[in-house]
Each structure stands twice: as C-alpha cells, then as structure tokens.
Amino acid sequence: MTITIFVPRDAAALALGAERVATAIAREIETRGLDARIVRNGSRGMHWLEPLVEVRTEKGRIAYGPVRPSDVPSLFEAGFLQGADHPLCRGRTKEIPFLARQTRLTFARCGVTDPLSLEDYRHYQGMKGLEKAVTMQPADIVQQVTDSGLRGRGGAGFPTGIKWKTVLDAPGAQKYIVCNADEGDSGTFADRMIMEGDPFVLIEGMAIAGLATGATKGFIYTRSEYPHAIETMTAAVEIARKAGILGPSVLGSGKAFDMEVRVGAGAYVCGEETALLNSLEGKRGIVRAKPPLPALQGFLGRPTVVNNVISLASVPVIMDRGAAFYRDFGMGRSRGTIPIQVAGNIKYGGLFETAFGLTLGEIVDDIGGGTASGRPVRAVQVGGPLGAYFPRALFDTPFDYEAFAAKDGLIGHAGITVFDDTVDMLKQARFAMEFCAVESCGKCTPCRIGSTRGVETADKIAQGIEPQKNRELLADLCNTMKFGSLCALGGFTPYPVLSAMNHFPEDFSPAPIAEAAE
C-alpha cells in the first residue's frame, strides 16, 4: 500500500524551508525504492513547528517537526513512514495540544487535504452547503445566514445576512460578489491560509453568496504579495469550472455563477471596500464617499456584496450544518468561531480557531505560551496596525466585538501582536501615525495631514520639546482624525496612539532636552 507523506506548501512553511524538505524526502523515497507519495497540503497553523511533516499510518496521521532537510535521513532510518518515534515526533497531529483545543469549522480542512483535490474536498464534507443551497430559494439562503449570526470577519463586524438581503432586494440586471482578500494587517494570515490550504471552501462560499443574492459574477481581490495564494486560487477556480461547480449551471441547477481572481498592487487602503472597488475597476485606489453603499451601487455602479475571505469561507458550514449549529458557538452578538492569528514576540505563534469568548490573557499566556524572549508581556496589539494596545490590566477582556469596543479597542481581522517589556510605546505610537501617512490615499484632509502632523508631534515628545503641550496636541490630532476621516484608515489610527498614551503614559514623558544633556 502506498504511504502518503504530507509536506505543506503554505507560504509560512515555504519560508522556513518546506520546499527543500520535500525535495529531500523525495530523494530518500527514490533512493530507498519505497512505495510512498508526497502530498503538498496547506499549513495546520502551528508556525513554530513548520515545516511540519505528517505521515498517514494505521494509527492516524503522525506529525514530525520542525523538520530540516538534514533531519530527513534520520527520519527514514527511525521508520517514520510507520509513525515510529524520533526526537522530532509530535505524536498524532490532532492530539497536539494547540490543535486539540481548537474548534475548527472554517479551517476544518486546512492542512488536512490536498488543496487542489476536489475528491479530497468532497471526502471531508466539502460542497455539502452548496448542494443544499442550489435547492433553496435565495431569500431562504439569506435567512439562514442571517439566523446564524455571522458577522463580517474582515474587521467591521457588520451582519453578513443584512448585507446579502440588501443586495438581494436591490434592483439590477447584474449583481456581483467581491471577496476582499487584500489582507494587509500586520500579523494576519488567515485569508492567505484559506486561499493556499483550502481554496474550494472560498469558491463554495462565494457561489452560495451568488445564489443567495442573484449575483452571477464574482471576483477575488488579493494582493501581489501573495503569489502562492494567487497561483492556488487561480488553479482551483479552473478546476471548479471544469467540474461544473462554476459556470452557466452551478451543480446542474440551471443557476449561473462564475468568478475570477484579480490582483492589486498592495495598497493598504484597498482593504477598505470602496477603495478596493475603485482598484477593481482599474481606477486609482481611493476611498469613495458613502452613500451610496456598495450594496446598492458597488462594482461598476451595480449592487455588490463585498465580504472578507473568512466571512465567505464560513458560509458553507452554516448551510451544511444549519444556522442553529453555528450560532451555538460564541457569546453575546459575536456568534460562531473566529480564527485568531497570534504573532509577534510569542512562543507558540500561529492560527487558533475557537468560539468567541476566550479572554485575551488566555490567548496570550495559555495558548500562546507567553513571549518567545521569555520576558514579561507588556503590551498586546489586537486588530492589526490600527488596533489598540492593551496592557496586562485588560487581559481579562473576552474576545468579543462589543467587549473590545467597550475598552476602546477593536478585534479587526483578529490578529494579535505581542510585545515584551522592552517595547517603547512612544515609538509604537509614532509608527501608527507614520504608517497612516504612508498608506493614506490622500482624499481626506484629517488622514492625509493629521498623520503627518502626528509623526512630527511624536518626534517632539521624544526630544523633550514642550512634552505636555505636544501630548495635548497629539490627543487633539487623534480626535480630529477619529471623527473627521472618510474611512477607517484615518478613523482608526487614533486607537493605537491613544491607547499607548493612556495605558503607558511613562513612555510619553521623556527627560527634557536640558536634563538629558546633563
């Protein structure tokens, strides 16, 4: 019987040498004349163990990692094709504590299947949701998504069902589904992992969205920095089209839906839906004033659903298992699961999918294992470069949209970046303003000018120039940007700045120039 070995081709694993490991394993198989094959799967999301090599045995899949090319001969000598013990052996993959504690719904197949095998996808319950959707009325599909409580996983947390109903009810001969895969937040990689590790779940989710709203065309808008995701998604769309999942008659239903992958140049502001639509139309990626909403006048002025990758990839399990099943996970108005991406100075960095409700402290200390440096955690930024910095005093905050908002924070795309006690929070505040200045589309004055003035003011504080006056000026700039900016780039930049000032005031009181000179 042919033995199957899994070596990930996820970008994170490739960055850590997975390609060289796969080559070394193939060489050993050939040299030893073994009956074995290599499947290039996605990542399981345990990045400290990458490249994570798995082998399918009678006892289940056994994991070894992190594997280097030089480790491969010793693995074969130890009998790893039979799941034998070795210093790199982690036991059964699904029993590794980081993975065993998760509730994987959206990421159930990620790292498990061959990303471009429809047979694999169907074997692990893929297409069940779409098969049900083609037999339903559009309004009933929308109602099921609404009842599930699914909210936008891209950051805004807007109820997905309401957006779909708006497009369904909007008049128009042509409607569109646009997947926002422009994942630009630092420390986030969930969208990329889905596109590289389980592309068919995104295709299935988009097709369901098309059937639900009357849209017959879809676009995945991603960034040029994701070459592996682009390659995998493009190939998966072609496979799905040949299989009749996409095209003039989805699964033989007589209902049409097709899609394609579009690549942007990597402007952060194109993660904002209207700037994305401008870019998709071939225009400069700048923010549009709202109204009109994209749901009514979006791509080419027609009704358009714009959803994040994780939002759309969560739809198939809702259609398959039912709204009540999905809604049973979570807390408050935050229902279902959320793929938390833990990065920065953290011992166990990676993707952890779980129901809403874990506290920030549980995520950082228990699941993440504290800092990689071994020093105390001082600050955690949640929600990407526009997210607030939380001190340890706020680690009891549950991972929930409303709970974070109540503490002047935001979940965003659920990226968590951890810092130890060596971090300078004034420098982090300055970075937020600098990031905004660099990435601003320039359309509105508060964002374009306010961020530049913010950098200058932070520099004056650092130099000890009238610190009290400049701290007040920085806070005033934040207030202007928060309430005067056209989109979330300028509107949310104050979150990291103000949180750094409020929670770590000691970093904003450097010694005056005269004292420092002495």
Disulfide bonds with the S-S distance in Angstrom:
none
